[in-house]
Amino acid sequence: MSWHMPAETDPHERLWMAWPSQGYTLGETDEDAHEARAAWAAVAHAARRFEPVTMVVRREDREIARAYLDPRVDLLEAELDDAWMRDIGPSFVLGTGEDAAADGGPGLGAVDWVFNGWGQQDWATWGHDAEIGRTVSEAAGAEHVPSRLVNEGGGFHVDGLGTVLLTETVQLDPGRNPGITKAEVEAELALTIGARHAIWLPRGLTRDSQRFGTRGHVDLVAAIPRPGTLLVHVQHHPEHPDHEVTGEILEALHASRTADGRPWEIIEVPAPAQLHDGEDWVDWSYLNHVAVNGGLVACSFNDAHDEKALRLLADAYRGRHVSAVDARAIFSRGGGIHCITQQQPRADARAVGRI
């Protein structure tokens, strides 16, 4: 079977999430725990307005999760270390070619990347999370597609037409894939998600590249709202170290092309006006959103730039209703809305077309 990963804007069967249940994500106090649970629940409820949502939850947390979640949010019991479903869960793909046609249409596959705690970070545990890819693929009724690549869903973006966005600091990270080459990464992505055109960005945002980050996930710096168009996170304030970083990323993307050789339409989305959270430079990004059927669940930050950014997103995702969720509690734990969600495409998505 050959596999193809649809664009995130293609029709979904459902959205997958994981419930915060322990460690730094849950926090040290009752107030911390409530903040985390309320934030994850808010994203689930915003998405559930548009499509089914399944939350993976530990058995001992089922009762507390149900107290926070709308009863229409489905629960699946499994052991968890953390709550970043984009990274610990599988990347769903659809079957292509003669084998798929013989089976009556595109079947659903689930690429199960090797997960090792974002490059064997000393603060991370991943014994349970490394099994979530298989658990979710089985629950979804998908064919399990194991990969030898250490990778996370937040570490790449696809346009559904063969292009994949990557950062050199993630897939080439010695803590993930020591000694691997770009050609080897690209070969594995061609095999698992049908990518035929890779665009390598030099790095990710500053805070995300430090000890408690992912070492540079692409889903904080770029997104693809429609074929041929890129949304790019831009830090305009010269004092923020991401001013230089996003300049480099913009330069690389302006020099790149789509899979069919055309220049991208690039839409710059400004970073939030707030620069620091009292601990470090923020890596808050409006690009860490998730598309859902007919909608978009977007990050807000109670920030002066929220209105402009959300308007840019509404224009880019034409015809979708934008629902904003305060993402500060999620970012304070290391990620955003895209990081805690994972879409499962409809098996007939390409036949139906983009919603």
C-alpha positions as CSV (number, residue, x, y, z in Angstrom):
1,M,0.0,0.0,0.0
2,S,1.2,3.5,-0.8
3,W,0.3,6.3,1.6
4,H,-0.6,9.9,1.3
5,M,-1.1,12.4,4.2
6,P,-4.0,14.8,3.4
7,A,-3.8,18.5,4.2
8,E,-5.0,19.3,7.6
9,T,-7.9,21.3,6.0
10,D,-9.3,18.2,4.3
11,P,-12.4,16.6,5.9
12,H,-11.9,14.9,9.2
13,E,-13.5,11.9,10.8
14,R,-12.6,13.1,14.3
15,L,-10.0,14.9,16.4
16,W,-7.8,13.1,19.0
17,M,-6.5,14.6,22.2
18,A,-4.8,13.4,25.4
19,W,-5.9,14.4,29.0
20,P,-3.3,16.2,31.2
21,S,-2.7,13.8,34.1
22,Q,0.7,14.1,35.7
23,G,4.0,15.9,35.8
24,Y,4.8,19.4,34.8
25,T,1.7,19.5,32.4
26,L,-0.7,19.0,35.3
27,G,1.5,21.2,37.7
28,E,2.2,21.1,41.4
29,T,-0.9,22.6,42.9
30,D,-4.7,22.2,42.7
31,E,-4.8,25.6,40.9
32,D,-2.3,24.4,38.4
33,A,-4.2,21.2,37.7
34,H,-7.5,23.1,37.3
35,E,-5.8,25.5,34.9
36,A,-4.5,22.7,32.7
37,R,-7.7,20.7,32.7
38,A,-9.8,23.7,31.9
39,A,-7.5,24.7,29.0
40,W,-7.6,21.2,27.4
41,A,-11.3,21.0,27.9
42,A,-11.8,24.4,26.2
43,V,-10.0,23.2,23.1
44,A,-12.0,20.0,23.1
45,H,-15.3,21.9,23.4
46,A,-14.4,24.4,20.7
47,A,-13.5,21.5,18.3
48,R,-16.5,19.4,19.2
49,R,-18.8,22.1,17.7
50,F,-17.5,21.0,14.3
51,E,-16.5,17.3,14.6
52,P,-16.3,14.4,17.0
53,V,-13.5,14.5,19.6
54,T,-11.9,11.6,21.4
55,M,-9.8,12.2,24.5
56,V,-7.3,9.6,25.6
57,V,-7.3,9.4,29.4
58,R,-5.8,7.3,32.1
59,R,-8.3,5.0,33.9
60,E,-7.7,6.8,37.3
61,D,-8.4,10.1,35.7
62,R,-11.6,9.2,33.9
63,E,-13.9,10.6,36.5
64,I,-12.2,14.0,36.8
65,A,-11.9,14.2,33.0
66,R,-15.6,13.5,32.7
67,A,-16.3,16.3,35.2
68,Y,-14.6,18.8,32.9
69,L,-15.7,17.5,29.5
70,D,-18.9,17.7,27.7
71,P,-20.5,14.2,27.6
72,R,-20.3,14.3,23.8
73,V,-16.5,14.2,24.0
74,D,-15.6,10.5,23.8
75,L,-13.0,8.9,26.2
76,L,-10.5,6.2,25.4
77,E,-8.6,4.7,28.4
78,A,-4.8,4.3,28.0
79,E,-1.7,4.9,30.1
80,L,-0.1,8.3,29.5
81,D,3.1,10.2,30.4
82,D,2.0,13.5,28.9
83,A,-0.7,15.2,27.0
84,W,0.7,16.4,23.6
85,M,-1.3,14.2,21.2
86,R,0.2,15.8,18.1
87,D,3.6,14.4,19.1
88,I,2.8,11.2,20.9
89,G,0.0,10.0,18.6
90,P,0.1,8.7,15.0
91,S,0.0,10.8,11.9
92,F,-3.0,9.6,9.9
93,V,-2.6,8.8,6.2
94,L,-4.8,7.5,3.3
95,G,-4.0,4.6,1.0
96,T,-3.3,5.3,-2.7
97,G,-2.6,3.4,-5.8
98,E,-3.8,0.1,-7.2
99,D,-3.9,-1.6,-3.8
100,A,-6.3,1.0,-2.4
101,A,-8.5,0.8,-5.5
102,A,-8.6,-3.0,-5.2
103,D,-9.8,-2.6,-1.6
104,G,-12.6,-0.3,-2.6
105,G,-11.1,3.1,-2.0
106,P,-8.5,4.8,0.1
107,G,-8.0,3.0,3.4
108,L,-7.0,4.7,6.6
109,G,-3.4,4.3,7.9
110,A,-1.7,5.6,11.0
111,V,2.0,6.3,10.9
112,D,3.6,5.4,14.2
113,W,6.8,7.4,14.6
114,V,9.3,6.4,17.2
115,F,8.8,8.8,20.1
116,N,11.7,9.3,22.5
117,G,10.7,12.4,24.6
118,W,11.6,15.1,22.0
119,G,15.2,13.8,21.6
120,Q,15.6,12.1,25.0
121,Q,15.1,15.3,27.0
122,D,16.2,14.8,30.6
123,W,12.9,16.1,32.0
124,A,10.7,13.9,29.9
125,T,9.3,10.4,30.4
126,W,7.9,8.5,27.4
127,G,7.5,4.8,28.2
128,H,3.7,5.0,28.0
129,D,3.5,7.7,25.3
130,A,5.7,5.7,23.0
131,E,2.8,3.2,22.8
132,I,0.0,5.7,22.1
133,G,0.5,5.6,18.3
134,R,-0.4,2.0,18.2
135,T,-3.2,2.4,20.7
136,V,-4.9,5.2,18.8
137,S,-4.4,3.5,15.4
138,E,-6.1,0.4,16.7
139,A,-9.0,2.4,18.2
140,A,-9.4,4.3,14.9
141,G,-9.5,1.1,12.9
142,A,-6.5,2.2,10.9
143,E,-3.7,0.1,9.5
144,H,-0.7,0.4,11.7
145,V,2.2,1.9,9.7
146,P,5.4,1.7,11.8
147,S,8.3,4.1,11.0
148,R,11.9,3.8,12.0
149,L,12.1,7.6,12.2
150,V,12.1,9.4,15.5
151,N,9.7,12.2,14.8
152,E,6.7,14.1,16.1
153,G,3.6,15.4,14.4
154,G,4.5,19.0,15.4
155,G,7.8,18.6,13.7
156,F,6.4,18.8,10.1
157,H,3.6,20.3,8.1
158,V,2.1,19.0,4.8
159,D,0.1,20.7,2.1
160,G,-1.6,17.4,0.9
161,L,0.0,17.9,-2.5
162,G,3.4,16.4,-1.7
163,T,5.2,19.2,0.1
164,V,6.5,18.8,3.7
165,L,7.9,21.6,5.9
166,L,10.7,20.5,8.3
167,T,13.3,22.0,10.6
168,E,16.9,20.9,10.5
169,T,17.0,21.0,14.3
170,V,14.3,18.3,14.8
171,Q,14.6,15.4,12.3
172,L,18.4,15.8,12.1
173,D,18.7,16.1,15.9
174,P,21.4,13.8,17.3
175,G,19.1,13.0,20.2
176,R,16.5,11.7,17.8
177,N,18.2,10.4,14.7
178,P,22.0,10.4,15.1
179,G,23.9,10.4,11.9
180,I,20.8,10.5,9.6
181,T,21.0,12.6,6.4
182,K,18.3,14.8,4.8
183,A,18.1,12.3,2.0
184,E,17.3,9.5,4.4
185,V,14.7,11.6,6.2
186,E,13.1,12.5,2.9
187,A,13.0,8.8,1.8
188,E,11.2,7.8,5.0
189,L,8.7,10.6,4.6
190,A,8.1,9.6,1.0
191,L,7.4,6.1,2.1
192,T,5.1,6.9,5.1
193,I,3.3,10.2,4.2
194,G,3.8,10.5,0.5
195,A,6.0,13.6,0.7
196,R,7.9,14.3,-2.6
197,H,9.1,17.8,-1.9
198,A,10.8,18.8,1.3
199,I,11.5,22.3,2.5
200,W,14.0,22.5,5.3
201,L,13.9,25.5,7.6
202,P,17.1,26.2,9.6
203,R,15.5,26.2,13.1
204,G,12.5,27.0,15.2
205,L,11.7,29.6,17.8
206,T,14.1,30.6,20.5
207,R,12.3,29.4,23.6
208,D,11.2,26.2,21.9
209,S,14.8,25.5,21.2
210,Q,15.9,25.7,24.8
211,R,15.9,23.0,27.5
212,F,12.1,22.6,28.0
213,G,11.3,22.9,24.3
214,T,11.0,20.6,21.3
215,R,14.3,21.8,19.7
216,G,12.4,23.7,17.0
217,H,9.0,22.4,15.9
218,V,7.8,23.8,12.6
219,D,4.2,24.2,13.8
220,L,5.1,27.4,15.7
221,V,6.6,29.1,12.7
222,A,4.6,28.1,9.6
223,A,1.2,26.8,8.5
224,I,-0.4,25.9,5.2
225,P,-4.0,27.2,5.1
226,R,-4.6,26.3,1.4
227,P,-2.5,25.0,-1.5
228,G,0.2,27.5,-2.5
229,T,-0.1,29.7,0.6
230,L,2.0,29.9,3.7
231,L,1.3,31.6,7.0
232,V,4.6,32.6,8.6
233,H,5.1,33.7,12.2
234,V,7.0,37.0,12.3
235,Q,8.5,38.7,15.4
236,H,8.8,42.4,14.6
237,H,10.3,43.6,17.9
238,P,14.1,43.9,17.5
239,E,14.7,43.1,21.2
240,H,13.2,39.6,21.0
241,P,15.6,37.0,19.8
242,D,13.0,35.6,17.4
243,H,13.3,38.8,15.4
244,E,16.4,37.3,13.8
245,V,15.0,33.7,13.8
246,T,11.8,34.6,11.9
247,G,13.8,36.8,9.5
248,E,15.9,33.7,8.6
249,I,12.8,31.6,8.2
250,L,11.1,34.2,6.0
251,E,14.2,34.3,3.8
252,A,14.2,30.5,3.4
253,L,10.5,30.3,2.6
254,H,10.7,33.2,0.0
255,A,13.5,31.2,-1.7
256,S,11.5,28.0,-1.7
257,R,8.9,26.8,-4.1
258,T,5.8,24.5,-4.0
259,A,6.0,20.9,-5.3
260,D,5.0,22.1,-8.7
261,G,7.7,24.8,-8.8
262,R,5.6,27.9,-8.1
263,P,6.5,30.6,-5.5
264,W,4.4,30.6,-2.4
265,E,1.9,33.3,-1.5
266,I,3.3,34.2,1.9
267,I,1.2,35.9,4.6
268,E,3.1,37.3,7.6
269,V,1.3,36.8,10.9
270,P,2.7,39.0,13.6
271,A,3.7,37.5,17.0
272,P,1.8,38.7,20.0
273,A,2.8,42.0,21.4
274,Q,3.8,40.5,24.7
275,L,7.5,39.7,24.6
276,H,8.2,38.1,28.0
277,D,6.2,36.1,30.6
278,G,8.4,36.8,33.6
279,E,10.5,33.7,33.1
280,D,11.7,34.0,29.5
281,W,11.0,35.4,26.0
282,V,7.6,33.9,25.0
283,D,7.2,31.7,22.0
284,W,3.5,32.4,21.7
285,S,2.3,31.9,18.1
286,Y,-1.0,32.3,16.4
287,L,0.1,29.7,13.9
288,N,-0.3,26.9,16.4
289,H,-4.0,26.4,15.6
290,V,-6.0,23.4,14.3
291,A,-8.4,23.3,11.4
292,V,-11.6,21.4,11.9
293,N,-14.6,20.7,9.7
294,G,-15.9,24.1,8.7
295,G,-13.9,25.8,11.4
296,L,-10.6,26.8,13.0
297,V,-9.7,26.6,16.6
298,A,-7.2,29.4,17.1
299,C,-5.0,30.7,19.9
300,S,-5.7,33.9,21.7
301,F,-3.5,35.5,24.4
302,N,-5.5,38.5,25.7
303,D,-3.0,40.4,23.6
304,A,-3.1,43.7,21.6
305,H,-2.4,41.7,18.4
306,D,-5.2,39.1,18.9
307,E,-7.7,40.9,16.8
308,K,-5.4,41.4,13.8
309,A,-4.1,37.9,13.9
310,L,-7.5,36.3,14.1
311,R,-8.6,38.4,11.2
312,L,-5.6,37.3,9.1
313,L,-6.5,33.7,9.9
314,A,-10.1,34.1,9.0
315,D,-9.0,35.6,5.6
316,A,-6.5,32.7,5.0
317,Y,-8.9,29.9,6.0
318,R,-11.7,31.1,3.7
319,G,-15.2,30.1,4.7
320,R,-14.3,28.7,8.1
321,H,-15.6,29.9,11.4
322,V,-12.7,30.9,13.7
323,S,-13.1,30.0,17.4
324,A,-10.5,31.6,19.7
325,V,-9.4,29.8,22.8
326,D,-7.0,31.5,25.4
327,A,-3.9,29.4,24.9
328,R,-1.6,31.0,27.6
329,A,-2.1,28.1,30.0
330,I,-1.1,25.6,27.2
331,F,1.9,27.6,26.1
332,S,3.1,28.0,29.7
333,R,3.4,24.2,29.6
334,G,5.3,24.0,26.4
335,G,3.0,24.1,23.4
336,G,-0.2,25.3,21.8
337,I,-3.5,24.1,20.4
338,H,-2.0,22.3,17.4
339,C,0.3,20.5,19.8
340,I,-2.5,19.0,21.8
341,T,-4.6,17.8,18.9
342,Q,-4.3,15.3,16.0
343,Q,-6.8,15.1,13.1
344,Q,-8.0,11.8,11.7
345,P,-9.0,12.4,8.0
346,R,-12.1,10.9,6.5
347,A,-11.3,7.9,4.4
348,D,-13.2,9.5,1.5
349,A,-11.7,12.9,2.1
350,R,-10.0,13.2,-1.3
351,A,-13.2,12.1,-3.1
352,V,-15.3,14.7,-1.2
353,G,-12.8,17.6,-1.5
354,R,-11.7,20.2,1.0
355,I,-14.4,21.6,3.3
